[in-house]
Amino acid sequence: MAIYIFNLINMQKSPTINNNKVTGNILVVLPKFIGDAINCTPVIKMLKDLYPHNKLLLLARPNLVDIFQRDTSITVIEDERFNKTQPISLFSQAKKIKNENVEIAIILRNSLSEALLCFLAKVKYRIGYAQNGRSPFLSHKLKLNKNHHYLYRYCRLIAQTHELTLKEMPHTSLHFQNSLFIEKASNSINVGLYFGGKNKKNRHYPNDLAAAAIEKIAANTTNIHFILIGDPSEKKDSELLIEELNNPKIKISNLVGETSIVEMLDVIGSLNLLVTIDSGPMHIAAAAGIPFVAIVGLGTSPWSTVAPKQKNYIPLVANGYQLDEKDIIRDITPDDISSAVSKLI
């Protein structure tokens, strides 16, 4: 078993599990968002090392199944409660889990329904944080410190309940393939762009600034091929960005809404560099080891708790005096982005 080192100082004491006595299967209940799910991959690695002879199962939302199925050492179960065509009930999903002979469930989403699901499935050990009225349904409940980084929060659930003397957690990781959407010309630099859309609210980097940033990057570096990525709901925003740019000399491909999530994962993994807001693509790049520039305005979580733990990226964190939340991200200028890109290319 690999030896990690993890700081357990000031952690709440809870009953421990002897991994050598666990004979059933291990279930990891993933969060709903792709970035959060990627941040759970160190937990998967720790469990593989702790339980090399036990079957490891992941319960994932339908849109995440293809990403994690690439790891053939684990079994991915679709959470059919969220199937868009034929959703099933909480009780039906619990019955499916019960049939999988699960002895331990690591519940990485802090919702009541996930804890109740594993309780109804009669899982012996149910590990999670004592949030949102979940305590009665957990066998191992830890107190959440919201100042902890998300990676730390997830790995702590394993470290404390198994009494490990650990000081270091594994890196995030995913399985990538070469993307058919990316031309691998020897003299071309493929730079991905994810500015989000209005669906990202205050995290969306405005089109006027995004267009100016693209102009400046192109002016400073030759042979750049820009590749816009995003989901179908951001398609219109990407088209408006290209209209705003209005420069036929700049080579730019618009893949927004044209790829599945797993295809977008491969696109990011095939880039030379990614410019991205604080969102799922940023965490994909971190897991792939792709250099990236992170544009950080007002996020859904404090930046200190979600910042990727790798070295080859530059975070541009808004630090202005704006009173209007939507203007906070405008503190990050096109010059800031262009300068960061120049340092990473």
C-alpha positions as CSV (number, residue, x, y, z in Angstrom):
1,M,0.0,0.0,0.0
2,A,1.3,3.5,-0.9
3,I,2.2,5.6,2.1
4,Y,0.7,9.1,2.2
5,I,1.3,11.7,4.9
6,F,-1.7,13.7,6.1
7,N,-1.9,16.3,8.9
8,L,-4.6,15.2,11.4
9,I,-4.1,18.0,13.9
10,N,-7.3,19.5,15.4
11,M,-9.5,16.9,13.8
12,Q,-12.6,15.7,15.6
13,K,-12.2,12.2,16.9
14,S,-14.5,9.6,15.4
15,P,-14.8,5.8,15.3
16,T,-12.2,4.2,13.1
17,I,-12.5,1.4,10.5
18,N,-10.0,-1.4,10.1
19,N,-9.6,-1.8,6.4
20,N,-8.3,-5.3,6.8
21,K,-11.6,-6.5,8.2
22,V,-13.8,-5.0,5.4
23,T,-15.0,-7.7,3.0
24,G,-17.7,-5.8,1.2
25,N,-17.6,-3.3,-1.6
26,I,-16.6,0.4,-1.3
27,L,-18.9,3.2,-2.7
28,V,-17.9,6.8,-3.4
29,V,-20.8,9.1,-3.8
30,L,-19.6,11.9,-6.1
31,P,-20.7,15.6,-6.0
32,K,-22.9,16.9,-8.9
33,F,-20.5,19.3,-10.5
34,I,-17.6,18.3,-12.7
35,G,-14.9,20.4,-10.9
36,D,-16.0,19.0,-7.5
37,A,-16.0,15.5,-8.9
38,I,-12.5,15.9,-10.2
39,N,-11.3,17.1,-6.8
40,C,-12.5,13.7,-5.5
41,T,-10.0,11.7,-7.6
42,P,-7.4,11.8,-4.8
43,V,-10.0,10.0,-2.6
44,I,-10.4,7.3,-5.2
45,K,-6.6,6.8,-5.3
46,M,-6.4,6.6,-1.5
47,L,-9.2,4.0,-1.4
48,K,-7.5,1.9,-4.1
49,D,-4.4,1.7,-1.9
50,L,-6.4,1.0,1.2
51,Y,-8.7,-1.6,-0.4
52,P,-6.7,-3.3,-3.2
53,H,-8.9,-6.4,-3.0
54,N,-12.3,-4.8,-2.6
55,K,-14.5,-3.7,-5.5
56,L,-14.6,0.1,-5.8
57,L,-17.8,1.7,-7.0
58,L,-18.6,5.3,-7.9
59,L,-22.1,6.8,-7.9
60,A,-22.1,9.5,-10.5
61,R,-24.6,11.9,-12.2
62,P,-25.4,10.7,-15.7
63,N,-23.3,13.5,-17.3
64,L,-20.2,12.4,-15.4
65,V,-20.4,8.6,-16.1
66,D,-18.4,8.6,-19.3
67,I,-15.5,10.5,-17.8
68,F,-15.0,8.1,-14.9
69,Q,-15.7,4.9,-16.8
70,R,-12.4,5.3,-18.5
71,D,-10.8,4.0,-15.4
72,T,-11.4,0.3,-15.8
73,S,-10.2,-0.5,-12.2
74,I,-13.5,1.0,-10.9
75,T,-17.2,0.4,-11.5
76,V,-19.3,3.5,-12.2
77,I,-23.0,3.4,-11.3
78,E,-25.3,6.0,-12.9
79,D,-27.4,7.8,-10.3
80,E,-30.6,7.2,-12.1
81,R,-32.5,9.7,-9.9
82,F,-31.2,12.3,-12.3
83,N,-31.8,10.5,-15.6
84,K,-33.5,13.0,-17.8
85,T,-35.8,10.5,-19.6
86,Q,-36.6,7.9,-16.9
87,P,-35.7,9.1,-13.4
88,I,-36.2,6.7,-10.6
89,S,-37.0,7.3,-6.9
90,L,-34.7,7.6,-4.0
91,F,-36.0,4.2,-2.7
92,S,-35.3,2.5,-6.1
93,Q,-31.8,3.9,-6.3
94,A,-31.2,2.7,-2.7
95,K,-32.4,-0.8,-3.6
96,K,-29.8,-0.9,-6.5
97,I,-27.0,0.1,-4.2
98,K,-28.1,-2.5,-1.6
99,N,-27.8,-5.1,-4.3
100,E,-24.1,-4.1,-4.8
101,N,-23.0,-5.5,-1.4
102,V,-21.7,-2.1,-0.3
103,E,-20.1,-2.1,3.2
104,I,-18.6,1.4,3.2
105,A,-20.0,4.6,1.5
106,I,-17.9,7.8,1.3
107,I,-20.5,10.5,0.8
108,L,-18.7,13.4,-0.8
109,R,-21.7,15.6,-1.5
110,N,-23.0,17.4,1.6
111,S,-26.7,16.9,0.9
112,L,-29.3,15.2,3.1
113,S,-30.6,13.0,0.2
114,E,-27.2,11.3,-0.4
115,A,-26.9,10.4,3.3
116,L,-30.5,9.1,3.4
117,L,-29.8,7.1,0.2
118,C,-26.9,5.2,1.8
119,F,-28.9,4.7,5.0
120,L,-31.8,3.2,3.1
121,A,-29.4,1.0,1.2
122,K,-28.3,-0.4,4.6
123,V,-24.7,0.4,4.1
124,K,-22.8,-0.5,7.3
125,Y,-20.4,2.4,7.3
126,R,-21.6,5.8,6.1
127,I,-18.9,8.5,6.2
128,G,-19.6,12.2,5.6
129,Y,-19.8,15.6,7.2
130,A,-22.4,16.5,9.7
131,Q,-24.2,19.0,7.5
132,N,-27.8,19.7,6.5
133,G,-29.4,17.5,9.1
134,R,-27.5,14.4,7.9
135,S,-26.1,13.2,11.3
136,P,-28.8,10.6,12.1
137,F,-28.0,8.9,8.8
138,L,-24.2,8.8,9.1
139,S,-22.2,6.2,11.1
140,H,-19.1,8.4,10.9
141,K,-19.9,12.1,11.0
142,L,-17.1,14.7,10.9
143,K,-17.4,18.4,11.7
144,L,-16.8,20.5,8.6
145,N,-14.3,23.3,8.7
146,K,-15.3,25.6,5.7
147,N,-11.8,27.1,5.6
148,H,-10.4,23.7,4.5
149,H,-9.6,23.3,0.9
150,Y,-12.0,21.0,-0.9
151,L,-9.3,18.4,-1.6
152,Y,-8.4,18.4,2.1
153,R,-12.1,18.0,3.0
154,Y,-12.6,15.0,0.8
155,C,-9.3,13.2,1.8
156,R,-9.9,14.0,5.4
157,L,-13.0,11.7,5.4
158,I,-10.7,8.8,4.6
159,A,-7.7,9.8,6.7
160,Q,-9.6,10.4,10.0
161,T,-12.0,7.4,9.8
162,H,-9.1,5.0,9.1
163,E,-6.6,6.5,11.5
164,L,-4.0,7.0,8.9
165,T,-0.7,8.9,9.7
166,L,-0.7,10.9,6.5
167,K,0.7,14.3,5.6
168,E,0.2,14.4,1.8
169,M,-2.7,13.6,-0.5
170,P,-2.5,12.4,-4.1
171,H,-2.9,14.7,-7.0
172,T,-6.1,15.0,-9.0
173,S,-6.1,12.8,-12.1
174,L,-8.2,11.7,-15.0
175,H,-7.8,9.5,-18.1
176,F,-7.3,11.4,-21.3
177,Q,-7.1,10.6,-25.0
178,N,-5.8,12.6,-27.9
179,S,-8.6,14.8,-29.2
180,L,-9.7,14.5,-32.8
181,F,-10.8,18.2,-32.6
182,I,-7.2,19.4,-32.2
183,E,-4.7,19.8,-35.1
184,K,-1.3,18.8,-34.0
185,A,0.7,21.0,-36.4
186,S,4.3,21.3,-35.3
187,N,4.3,25.1,-35.5
188,S,0.9,25.7,-34.0
189,I,0.2,26.7,-30.4
190,N,-3.3,25.5,-29.4
191,V,-4.8,27.9,-26.8
192,G,-8.1,26.9,-25.3
193,L,-10.5,29.7,-24.1
194,Y,-13.3,29.2,-21.6
195,F,-14.8,32.5,-20.6
196,G,-18.2,31.0,-19.6
197,G,-21.5,32.4,-20.6
198,K,-24.3,34.3,-18.8
199,N,-25.1,31.0,-17.1
200,K,-22.0,31.5,-15.1
201,K,-23.3,34.8,-13.8
202,N,-20.6,36.8,-12.0
203,R,-17.9,34.4,-13.1
204,H,-18.5,35.1,-16.8
205,Y,-15.7,37.2,-18.3
206,P,-17.4,39.9,-20.4
207,N,-17.1,39.6,-24.2
208,D,-15.6,43.1,-24.7
209,L,-12.7,42.3,-22.4
210,A,-12.4,38.7,-23.7
211,A,-12.1,40.0,-27.3
212,A,-9.5,42.5,-26.3
213,A,-7.5,39.8,-24.5
214,I,-7.6,37.5,-27.5
215,E,-6.3,40.4,-29.7
216,K,-3.4,41.1,-27.3
217,I,-2.4,37.5,-27.0
218,A,-2.4,37.1,-30.8
219,A,-0.4,40.2,-31.2
220,N,2.3,39.0,-28.8
221,T,2.6,35.4,-30.0
222,T,2.6,34.0,-33.6
223,N,1.0,30.8,-34.9
224,I,-1.7,30.7,-32.2
225,H,-4.9,28.7,-32.8
226,F,-7.6,29.7,-30.4
227,I,-10.2,27.1,-29.5
228,L,-13.4,28.2,-27.7
229,I,-15.0,25.5,-25.4
230,G,-18.2,25.4,-23.4
231,D,-21.5,23.7,-23.1
232,P,-24.6,24.2,-25.4
233,S,-26.1,26.9,-23.1
234,E,-23.0,29.1,-23.8
235,K,-23.2,28.8,-27.6
236,K,-24.9,32.2,-28.2
237,D,-22.4,33.9,-25.9
238,S,-19.5,32.4,-27.9
239,E,-21.0,33.5,-31.2
240,L,-21.4,37.1,-29.8
241,L,-17.7,37.0,-28.7
242,I,-16.6,36.1,-32.2
243,E,-18.7,39.0,-33.5
244,E,-17.1,41.3,-31.0
245,L,-13.7,40.1,-32.0
246,N,-14.4,40.6,-35.7
247,N,-10.8,39.9,-36.8
248,P,-10.5,37.4,-39.7
249,K,-6.7,37.3,-39.2
250,I,-7.0,35.5,-35.9
251,K,-7.4,31.8,-36.2
252,I,-10.2,30.7,-33.9
253,S,-12.4,27.6,-33.7
254,N,-15.7,27.6,-31.9
255,L,-16.3,24.2,-30.2
256,V,-18.8,25.6,-27.7
257,G,-21.8,23.2,-27.6
258,E,-20.2,20.9,-30.3
259,T,-18.6,18.4,-27.9
260,S,-19.7,16.0,-25.2
261,I,-18.2,16.5,-21.8
262,V,-15.7,13.7,-22.3
263,E,-14.8,15.1,-25.8
264,M,-14.2,18.5,-24.1
265,L,-12.0,16.8,-21.5
266,D,-9.9,15.4,-24.4
267,V,-9.7,18.8,-26.1
268,I,-8.4,20.4,-22.9
269,G,-5.9,17.5,-22.4
270,S,-4.6,18.1,-25.9
271,L,-4.0,21.9,-25.5
272,N,-0.8,23.8,-25.1
273,L,-2.5,26.2,-22.7
274,L,-5.9,27.1,-21.4
275,V,-7.3,30.5,-20.4
276,T,-10.3,29.8,-18.2
277,I,-12.6,31.2,-15.5
278,D,-12.9,29.5,-12.2
279,S,-15.0,26.5,-13.3
280,G,-14.9,22.8,-14.3
281,P,-12.5,23.2,-17.3
282,M,-9.9,24.8,-14.9
283,H,-10.0,21.6,-12.8
284,I,-9.8,19.4,-15.9
285,A,-6.6,21.3,-17.0
286,A,-5.1,20.9,-13.6
287,A,-5.8,17.1,-13.7
288,A,-4.2,16.9,-17.1
289,G,-1.2,18.9,-16.2
290,I,-2.0,21.5,-18.8
291,P,-0.7,25.1,-18.1
292,F,-3.5,27.5,-17.6
293,V,-4.4,31.1,-16.7
294,A,-7.3,31.3,-14.2
295,I,-9.5,34.3,-14.3
296,V,-11.0,34.5,-10.8
297,G,-13.8,37.0,-10.0
298,L,-16.6,36.3,-7.5
299,G,-16.9,32.5,-7.4
300,T,-19.4,30.1,-5.8
301,S,-16.7,29.2,-3.2
302,P,-13.8,31.2,-1.8
303,W,-10.8,30.9,-4.1
304,S,-8.6,29.7,-1.2
305,T,-10.7,26.6,-0.9
306,V,-10.9,25.6,-4.6
307,A,-7.5,26.8,-6.1
308,P,-5.9,23.9,-8.0
309,K,-2.9,22.5,-6.2
310,Q,-0.4,22.5,-9.0
311,K,2.5,24.7,-10.1
312,N,2.1,25.4,-13.8
313,Y,-0.7,28.0,-13.7
314,I,-1.1,31.7,-13.0
315,P,-4.2,32.8,-11.1
316,L,-5.5,36.3,-11.8
317,V,-7.6,37.2,-8.8
318,A,-9.8,40.3,-8.8
319,N,-8.8,42.6,-6.1
320,G,-10.5,45.9,-6.9
321,Y,-13.1,48.2,-5.2
322,Q,-16.2,47.4,-7.3
323,L,-19.5,47.5,-5.4
324,D,-21.5,45.8,-8.2
325,E,-20.8,42.1,-8.1
326,K,-20.9,41.7,-11.8
327,D,-18.1,44.2,-12.2
328,I,-15.7,42.5,-9.8
329,I,-14.2,40.3,-12.6
330,R,-13.6,43.4,-14.8
331,D,-10.8,44.2,-12.4
332,I,-8.8,41.6,-14.4
333,T,-7.7,43.3,-17.6
334,P,-6.9,42.0,-21.1
335,D,-3.3,43.1,-20.4
336,D,-3.2,41.0,-17.3
337,I,-4.3,37.9,-19.2
338,S,-2.0,38.5,-22.2
339,S,1.0,39.0,-19.8
340,A,0.2,35.7,-17.9
341,V,-0.2,33.8,-21.2
342,S,3.2,35.1,-22.4
343,K,4.8,33.8,-19.2
344,L,3.3,30.3,-19.6
345,I,3.8,29.7,-23.3
